[in-house]
């Protein structure tokens, strides 16, 4: 029983591709971890600069100001 060399070649190419994929996955995981750390640092900095809940109060005030300038338009018929 003889084993064809092409089978070994195909297996080695397949194994190399798997190793490359694993390396790419590891690299993506490292990048994702770095991004999570950067996001956490940015959120922490934003919370410190806002002073806690004052950001929510400002958002509510902005919504109230926008609503006071809004106009409701109803019963409009579009002719096409």
N, C-alpha and C positions, 0 to 999 in steps of 0.2 A: 504494500500500500504506500503510494507516494503522495505527498502533499505538495500541491502546486505553490510555487513561490508567489504567485499573484495573490493568493489568499492572505499570506503573511503581509504583503505590501498593503493590501486593502485594510487589513486589521490595524497596521501601524498608522496609516493615514487617518483611520477612524479614531484611534486612540489620541492622536495628536489634535484632532479637531475637538474632541471631548475636553482635553486638557486646556486648549485655548478658550473654550466656552467657560470652563470653570474659572479660569483666570479673569475673564471679563466679568463674570458674576461677582467674584470677590472684589474687583475694582469698583463695580457699581454699588456694592454694599458699603464699601469704604466711603464713596462719594455721598451716598444717602445718609450715612452717619454724620459726615461733616456738614451736610445741609441741615440735618435736624439740629445739630449743635449751633449753627449760625442762626437758624430760625429762633431757637430758644433764647439766644443772646439778644437778638433783635427785639423779641417780644419783651424781654426783661428790661431792655433800655427804653422801650416805648412806655412801659408801665411806670418806670421810674420818672420819666419826663412828664407824664400826664398827672402824676400825683394820685394814682389809685382810681377811684370812681368818678373823678371829675370829667374824664373823657366821655362817660356815658351821659352825664348831665348835659355836656355840651352838645352831644348828638341829639338829645331830646329837644334842646332849645333850637337846634338847627331845623329839626322836623317841624316844630311849632311855627317857626318863622316861614318855612316853605309853605306850610299849609295855609298860613294867613294870606299868602300871595296867590294861592291857587283859586281857580274858577272852575265850577262845574258846568259843563255844557251837555244838556240832554235833549232828547227828542230831535235829533238831527238825522235827516234823511240824505243819503248819498245817492246822487244820480250818476250813473256810469254810462 
